[in-house]
Amino acid sequence: MASGSLRGRILRCADTPGAGGVEYFEDAVLSFADGRVTALLPTAEARAGGMDVEALEHLGERLIVPGFIDTHVHAPQLGIIGSYGEQLMAWLERYTFPAESRFADEDFAAAAMAEFLDELLRHGTTSALVFSTSHEAATNLLFTAARERGMRLVAGKVLMDRNAPAALLDTALGGEAASQRLIRRWHGTGRLAYAVTPRFSITSTEDQLAAAGRLLRDHPGVYLQTHLAENPGEIAAVGELFPDALHYLDTYDRHGLCGERSFFAHCVHLQEAERERLAATGSRVSLCPSSNMFLGSGLYDWAQLQRDGVCISLGSDVGAGTSLSMLRTLGDAYRVCQLQGMSLSPMDGFYALTLGNARALGLEGQVGSLGVGSEADFLVLDSAGDPKVRQRMRDVNSIEEEWFVYMMLGDERLVAQTWIAGREVRG
């Protein structure tokens, strides 16, 4: 792997902003070797230690930050971003299921999975928790493409054994067997990990949800990802399918699907008992503001989840989300919080996209912080990539103000370079 050093402005989180964990360096050196960070220190200290810092190119006004992390995104839905006019259940039937059916063609799937990962990198996302399709072969192709790019990726084959087109359905036992094969092949290979992935309770029978629970028990260390309480119509359908369930979350919890490696996307319409159970089990939620607004699903309550002690992360949810840019996702999160009477601070937002999402995934020390020994996944952001951002920067007087401009006005145009494990993959 490549080694080297970059000199310039650097922003990182060593801990939460409330704990004083945000560190900003006006002039610093980031060094890396064998794919990991070996040093991050002010230029004056590097010079005093004998480094020839004058030989390093100075990045000027550009800003080095950890690579962004996305905790909920659908690989096969890139082509249906911005599809008009439906709420969740109709949107799945009209757009999602037809799009995912195309991935039965392995040539199509190989090209589409590669394009999806390249787009993540172009948008500055270096690690992600990803839904594949229900096709085992397409999921193998997603992992293969991620390994070729050296990305840290958690992904899984979607489990669906009812209430979807026949071309997308598996069976409880068939989906379990395919997941077993994928886990044995990919979980722990390089920077890859597996997530058991029932789409949601509507498309999985009790038998399949029980099989998902067996997969978690049989393979400690794998993740669980699914959807929860996104849309009123969805919640009503779950109530009809599971009349004896205490609530929506109980359809998963009764099969052992809650825990510290379990991610429940959306969580817009949670009951108090569900929030309490999520907190008690250490389960994670992935909030997806862009998607929730686009589909008209509603507004989650970030502040209430915090008060209840629920672990929060952020996801783009492409394709109902309208951009892979985690900067745009963060801007939408700010707007949703404002509508709920909460102002999401710039540094809390920065933490969410980096160390916060890394901690939710159990990857602190690996990604999200640029700490010494962590994997050298980082971005070089350049405000000149977008004229309106560059103009706005004339009146910025602090790193907090600068980051707020990025989170409200920025997108992939600000990402000048993307580095994976100390190797520039886009720039």
C-alpha positions as CSV (number, residue, x, y, z in Angstrom):
1,M,0.0,0.0,0.0
2,A,1.0,3.6,-0.6
3,S,2.7,5.8,2.0
4,G,3.0,9.5,2.1
5,S,2.2,12.8,3.9
6,L,-0.2,15.7,3.2
7,R,0.0,19.1,4.6
8,G,-2.9,21.5,5.1
9,R,-5.9,22.3,7.2
10,I,-7.4,19.2,9.0
11,L,-10.7,18.7,10.9
12,R,-11.4,15.5,12.8
13,C,-13.3,14.2,15.9
14,A,-11.4,12.3,18.6
15,D,-14.7,12.3,20.7
16,T,-18.1,13.9,20.7
17,P,-18.2,17.7,20.3
18,G,-19.8,17.9,23.8
19,A,-16.7,16.2,25.2
20,G,-14.4,18.6,23.4
21,G,-13.5,16.0,20.9
22,V,-13.4,18.2,17.7
23,E,-9.9,19.0,16.7
24,Y,-9.1,21.6,14.0
25,F,-5.6,22.2,12.8
26,E,-4.9,25.3,10.7
27,D,-1.6,23.9,9.4
28,A,-0.9,20.2,10.1
29,V,0.6,17.1,8.5
30,L,-1.2,13.8,8.0
31,S,1.1,10.9,7.4
32,F,0.2,7.3,6.4
33,A,1.8,4.0,5.5
34,D,0.5,0.5,4.8
35,G,-3.0,1.9,4.6
36,R,-3.1,3.4,8.1
37,V,-2.5,6.8,9.7
38,T,1.0,7.0,11.2
39,A,0.9,10.7,12.4
40,L,-1.4,13.7,12.6
41,L,0.3,16.7,14.2
42,P,0.7,20.4,13.8
43,T,3.3,21.3,11.1
44,A,5.5,23.1,13.7
45,E,5.7,19.9,15.7
46,A,6.5,17.8,12.6
47,R,9.2,20.3,11.6
48,A,10.7,20.2,15.2
49,G,10.7,16.4,14.9
50,G,12.9,16.5,11.8
51,M,10.3,16.2,9.0
52,D,11.1,18.2,5.9
53,V,7.7,19.8,5.9
54,E,8.7,22.4,3.3
55,A,9.0,19.6,0.8
56,L,5.3,18.8,1.2
57,E,2.8,20.4,-1.1
58,H,0.5,22.6,1.0
59,L,-3.2,22.1,0.2
60,G,-3.9,25.8,0.9
61,E,-7.5,26.5,1.7
62,R,-8.6,22.9,1.1
63,L,-9.7,20.9,4.1
64,I,-8.8,17.3,5.0
65,V,-11.6,15.4,6.8
66,P,-12.2,11.7,7.5
67,G,-14.2,9.9,4.8
68,F,-17.9,10.0,5.2
69,I,-19.9,7.0,6.4
70,D,-23.4,6.1,5.3
71,T,-25.4,3.6,7.5
72,H,-28.3,3.0,5.1
73,V,-28.2,2.9,1.3
74,H,-29.5,0.6,-1.4
75,A,-27.0,-0.5,-4.1
76,P,-29.6,-1.4,-6.7
77,Q,-31.6,1.8,-6.5
78,L,-29.2,4.3,-8.0
79,G,-31.2,4.3,-11.2
80,I,-34.5,5.3,-9.6
81,I,-33.5,8.4,-7.7
82,G,-36.1,11.0,-8.1
83,S,-38.8,8.7,-9.4
84,Y,-42.1,10.7,-9.2
85,G,-45.2,10.6,-7.2
86,E,-45.6,7.8,-4.7
87,Q,-45.4,7.1,-1.0
88,L,-43.5,4.1,0.4
89,M,-45.6,1.0,-0.4
90,A,-46.7,2.1,-3.9
91,W,-43.1,3.4,-4.6
92,L,-41.7,0.0,-3.8
93,E,-44.1,-1.7,-6.2
94,R,-43.9,0.8,-9.0
95,Y,-40.1,1.5,-8.9
96,T,-38.0,-0.5,-6.5
97,F,-39.1,-4.0,-7.2
98,P,-38.8,-3.6,-11.0
99,A,-35.4,-2.0,-10.6
100,E,-34.1,-4.8,-8.4
101,S,-35.5,-7.5,-10.7
102,R,-32.9,-6.4,-13.3
103,F,-30.1,-7.7,-11.1
104,A,-30.9,-11.3,-12.0
105,D,-28.8,-10.5,-15.1
106,E,-25.2,-10.9,-13.8
107,D,-23.7,-8.8,-16.5
108,F,-26.0,-6.0,-15.7
109,A,-25.5,-6.5,-12.0
110,A,-21.7,-6.4,-12.3
111,A,-21.7,-3.1,-14.1
112,A,-24.4,-1.6,-11.8
113,M,-22.6,-2.6,-8.6
114,A,-19.3,-1.1,-9.8
115,E,-21.1,2.1,-10.8
116,F,-22.7,2.4,-7.4
117,L,-19.5,2.1,-5.5
118,D,-17.7,4.5,-7.8
119,E,-20.5,7.0,-7.2
120,L,-20.2,6.5,-3.4
121,L,-16.5,7.4,-3.7
122,R,-17.2,10.4,-6.0
123,H,-19.6,11.7,-3.3
124,G,-17.1,11.2,-0.5
125,T,-18.5,8.1,1.1
126,T,-15.7,5.7,2.0
127,S,-17.6,3.3,4.2
128,A,-21.2,2.2,4.0
129,L,-23.9,-0.2,5.3
130,V,-25.5,-1.4,2.1
131,F,-28.6,-3.3,1.0
132,S,-28.0,-5.5,-2.0
133,T,-30.8,-7.3,-3.8
134,S,-32.4,-10.7,-3.1
135,H,-30.0,-12.2,-5.7
136,E,-27.0,-14.1,-4.2
137,A,-25.0,-13.7,-7.4
138,A,-25.5,-9.9,-7.4
139,T,-24.5,-9.7,-3.8
140,N,-21.3,-11.6,-4.6
141,L,-20.6,-9.0,-7.3
142,L,-21.2,-6.1,-4.9
143,F,-18.6,-7.6,-2.5
144,T,-16.2,-8.4,-5.3
145,A,-16.3,-4.8,-6.5
146,A,-15.8,-3.4,-3.0
147,R,-12.8,-5.7,-2.4
148,E,-11.3,-4.4,-5.7
149,R,-11.6,-0.8,-4.5
150,G,-10.3,-1.6,-1.0
151,M,-13.5,-0.2,0.6
152,R,-14.8,-0.9,4.0
153,L,-18.3,-2.2,3.3
154,V,-21.0,-4.0,5.3
155,A,-23.6,-5.5,3.0
156,G,-26.1,-8.3,2.7
157,K,-28.5,-10.2,0.4
158,V,-32.1,-9.0,0.9
159,L,-34.4,-11.6,2.4
160,M,-38.0,-11.6,1.1
161,D,-40.3,-14.6,1.0
162,R,-43.7,-12.9,0.5
163,N,-45.5,-9.8,-0.7
164,A,-43.1,-9.1,-3.6
165,P,-42.8,-10.2,-7.2
166,A,-42.0,-13.8,-7.7
167,A,-38.7,-13.0,-9.4
168,L,-37.5,-11.4,-6.2
169,L,-38.7,-14.0,-3.7
170,D,-36.6,-16.6,-1.9
171,T,-37.8,-19.0,0.8
172,A,-37.0,-19.0,4.5
173,L,-34.6,-21.9,4.2
174,G,-33.2,-20.9,0.8
175,G,-32.5,-17.3,1.9
176,E,-30.8,-18.7,5.1
177,A,-28.6,-21.0,3.1
178,A,-27.6,-18.3,0.6
179,S,-26.8,-16.0,3.5
180,Q,-24.7,-18.7,5.1
181,R,-22.7,-19.1,1.9
182,L,-22.2,-15.3,1.6
183,I,-21.1,-15.0,5.2
184,R,-18.6,-17.8,4.9
185,R,-17.2,-16.2,1.7
186,W,-17.1,-12.5,2.7
187,H,-17.5,-11.7,6.4
188,G,-14.1,-10.7,7.7
189,T,-12.5,-10.8,4.2
190,G,-10.3,-7.8,4.0
191,R,-12.4,-4.7,5.0
192,L,-15.7,-6.4,4.3
193,A,-18.4,-7.6,6.7
194,Y,-21.9,-9.1,6.3
195,A,-25.3,-7.9,7.3
196,V,-28.3,-10.2,7.6
197,T,-30.9,-8.2,5.6
198,P,-34.6,-8.9,5.9
199,R,-36.1,-6.0,3.9
200,F,-38.9,-5.5,6.4
201,S,-41.5,-7.5,8.2
202,I,-44.1,-7.1,5.4
203,T,-41.9,-9.1,3.0
204,S,-40.7,-11.8,5.5
205,T,-42.7,-14.5,7.1
206,E,-42.3,-15.5,10.8
207,D,-40.2,-18.4,9.5
208,Q,-37.8,-16.1,7.6
209,L,-37.4,-13.7,10.5
210,A,-36.7,-16.8,12.7
211,A,-34.0,-17.8,10.2
212,A,-32.5,-14.3,10.4
213,G,-32.3,-14.8,14.1
214,R,-30.5,-18.1,13.6
215,L,-28.0,-16.5,11.3
216,L,-27.2,-13.9,14.0
217,R,-26.7,-16.6,16.6
218,D,-24.7,-18.9,14.4
219,H,-22.4,-16.1,13.2
220,P,-21.4,-13.8,16.0
221,G,-20.1,-10.5,14.7
222,V,-22.4,-10.2,11.6
223,Y,-24.7,-7.2,11.5
224,L,-28.5,-6.9,11.0
225,Q,-30.1,-4.3,8.9
226,T,-33.8,-3.7,8.1
227,H,-36.5,-1.0,8.1
228,L,-38.8,0.1,11.0
229,A,-41.7,2.5,11.4
230,E,-41.0,4.5,8.3
231,N,-44.5,5.2,7.0
232,P,-48.1,5.1,8.4
233,G,-49.2,2.8,5.6
234,E,-46.3,0.4,6.2
235,I,-47.1,0.3,10.0
236,A,-50.7,-0.5,9.3
237,A,-49.8,-3.4,7.0
238,V,-47.4,-4.8,9.7
239,G,-50.3,-4.6,12.2
240,E,-52.5,-6.7,9.9
241,L,-49.8,-9.3,9.3
242,F,-48.7,-9.6,12.9
243,P,-51.9,-9.0,15.0
244,D,-50.4,-10.5,18.1
245,A,-47.2,-8.3,18.1
246,L,-46.8,-5.7,20.8
247,H,-45.7,-3.2,18.2
248,Y,-43.7,-3.1,14.9
249,L,-40.3,-3.6,16.6
250,D,-41.6,-6.7,18.4
251,T,-41.9,-8.5,15.0
252,Y,-38.1,-8.4,15.0
253,D,-37.4,-8.5,18.7
254,R,-39.2,-11.8,19.2
255,H,-36.8,-13.5,16.9
256,G,-33.6,-12.0,18.5
257,L,-33.0,-9.4,15.9
258,C,-32.3,-6.5,18.3
259,G,-28.8,-5.7,19.5
260,E,-25.7,-3.6,19.3
261,R,-25.0,-4.6,15.7
262,S,-28.6,-4.2,14.5
263,F,-29.6,-1.2,12.4
264,F,-33.2,-0.1,12.0
265,A,-33.7,2.5,9.3
266,H,-36.0,5.4,9.5
267,C,-37.8,5.1,12.9
268,V,-40.1,8.0,12.1
269,H,-43.2,6.8,14.0
270,L,-41.9,4.9,17.0
271,Q,-44.0,4.2,20.1
272,E,-42.5,5.0,23.4
273,A,-42.2,1.2,24.2
274,E,-40.2,0.8,20.9
275,R,-37.8,3.6,21.8
276,E,-37.3,2.1,25.2
277,R,-36.6,-1.4,23.8
278,L,-34.2,0.0,21.2
279,A,-32.3,1.7,23.9
280,A,-32.4,-1.3,26.3
281,T,-31.0,-3.6,23.6
282,G,-28.4,-1.1,22.3
283,S,-29.9,-1.3,18.9
284,R,-29.0,1.4,16.3
285,V,-31.3,3.6,14.3
286,S,-30.3,5.0,10.9
287,L,-32.2,8.3,10.3
288,C,-32.8,9.1,6.6
289,P,-34.1,12.6,6.4
290,S,-33.9,13.0,2.6
291,S,-35.9,9.9,2.0
292,N,-38.5,10.6,4.6
293,M,-39.3,14.0,3.1
294,F,-39.2,12.7,-0.5
295,L,-41.7,9.9,0.2
296,G,-43.8,12.0,2.6
297,S,-43.2,9.6,5.4
298,G,-42.9,12.1,8.2
299,L,-40.3,13.7,10.5
300,Y,-38.3,11.7,13.0
301,D,-37.6,13.3,16.4
302,W,-33.8,13.3,16.9
303,A,-34.0,15.0,20.3
304,Q,-36.5,12.5,21.6
305,L,-34.3,9.6,20.5
306,Q,-31.4,11.2,22.3
307,R,-33.4,11.7,25.4
308,D,-34.3,8.0,25.3
309,G,-30.7,6.9,24.9
310,V,-31.1,5.5,21.5
311,C,-27.9,5.3,19.3
312,I,-28.4,7.5,16.3
313,S,-26.7,7.2,12.9
314,L,-27.4,8.9,9.5
315,G,-28.1,7.3,6.1
316,S,-28.8,8.6,2.6
317,D,-31.3,5.9,1.8
318,V,-30.7,6.2,-2.0
319,G,-32.9,5.6,-4.0
320,A,-35.8,7.2,-2.0
321,G,-33.1,9.5,-0.7
322,T,-32.3,12.0,-3.5
323,S,-28.5,12.1,-3.3
324,L,-25.6,9.9,-2.3
325,S,-24.0,13.0,-0.8
326,M,-23.8,12.8,3.0
327,L,-23.4,16.6,3.0
328,R,-26.8,16.9,1.5
329,T,-28.1,14.3,3.8
330,L,-26.7,16.3,6.7
331,G,-28.3,19.5,5.4
332,D,-31.7,17.7,5.3
333,A,-31.1,16.4,8.8
334,Y,-30.7,20.0,10.0
335,R,-33.9,21.0,8.3
336,V,-35.9,18.1,9.9
337,C,-34.5,19.0,13.3
338,Q,-35.4,22.6,12.9
339,L,-39.0,21.6,12.1
340,Q,-39.0,19.6,15.4
341,G,-37.7,22.5,17.4
342,M,-34.0,21.4,17.6
343,S,-31.0,23.1,16.1
344,L,-28.4,20.5,15.0
345,S,-25.0,22.2,15.6
346,P,-22.4,22.2,12.8
347,M,-19.9,20.1,14.9
348,D,-22.6,17.6,16.0
349,G,-23.4,17.2,12.3
350,F,-19.7,16.7,11.4
351,Y,-19.4,14.1,14.2
352,A,-22.5,12.3,12.9
353,L,-21.0,11.7,9.4
354,T,-17.6,10.6,10.7
355,L,-16.9,9.2,14.1
356,G,-20.5,9.0,15.2
357,N,-21.5,6.7,12.3
358,A,-18.2,4.8,12.9
359,R,-19.1,4.2,16.5
360,A,-22.6,3.1,15.7
361,L,-21.0,0.5,13.4
362,G,-18.5,-0.6,16.1
363,L,-15.7,0.7,13.9
364,E,-14.2,3.3,16.2
365,G,-10.4,3.1,15.8
366,Q,-10.8,1.8,12.3
367,V,-12.5,4.7,10.4
368,G,-14.1,8.0,11.1
369,S,-11.4,9.8,13.1
370,L,-8.0,9.9,11.4
371,G,-6.5,8.8,14.7
372,V,-3.1,7.3,14.6
373,G,-3.4,3.6,13.7
374,S,-6.8,4.0,12.0
375,E,-7.3,3.3,8.4
376,A,-6.3,6.2,6.1
377,D,-9.7,6.9,4.6
378,F,-10.1,10.6,4.1
379,L,-11.3,13.4,1.8
380,V,-9.9,16.7,0.6
381,L,-12.7,19.2,0.4
382,D,-12.4,22.3,-1.8
383,S,-14.9,25.1,-1.5
384,A,-13.9,26.3,-4.9
385,G,-15.8,23.2,-6.3
386,D,-19.0,25.1,-6.0
387,P,-19.2,28.9,-6.8
388,K,-21.9,29.6,-4.3
389,V,-20.0,27.9,-1.5
390,R,-16.8,29.7,-2.5
391,Q,-18.7,33.1,-2.5
392,R,-20.2,32.3,0.9
393,M,-16.8,31.5,2.4
394,R,-15.8,35.2,2.2
395,D,-17.9,35.9,5.3
396,V,-16.9,32.8,7.3
397,N,-14.9,33.5,10.5
398,S,-14.5,30.1,12.2
399,I,-14.3,26.4,11.4
400,E,-17.8,26.0,12.8
401,E,-19.2,28.6,10.4
402,E,-17.3,27.0,7.5
403,W,-18.6,23.5,8.3
404,F,-22.2,24.9,8.5
405,V,-21.8,26.3,5.0
406,Y,-20.7,22.9,3.8
407,M,-23.5,21.0,5.5
408,M,-26.2,23.4,4.2
409,L,-24.9,24.2,0.7
410,G,-22.4,21.5,-0.1
411,D,-22.5,18.3,-2.1
412,E,-20.2,16.1,-4.1
413,R,-18.8,19.1,-5.9
414,L,-16.7,20.0,-2.8
415,V,-15.0,16.5,-2.8
416,A,-11.7,17.2,-4.6
417,Q,-10.0,14.0,-3.6
418,T,-11.1,10.7,-2.1
419,W,-8.5,8.4,-0.4
420,I,-9.0,4.8,0.6
421,A,-6.4,3.2,2.9
422,G,-3.8,5.7,1.9
423,R,-4.4,5.5,-1.8
424,E,-6.0,8.2,-3.8
425,V,-8.9,6.7,-5.7
426,R,-10.5,9.8,-7.0
427,G,-9.0,13.3,-7.5
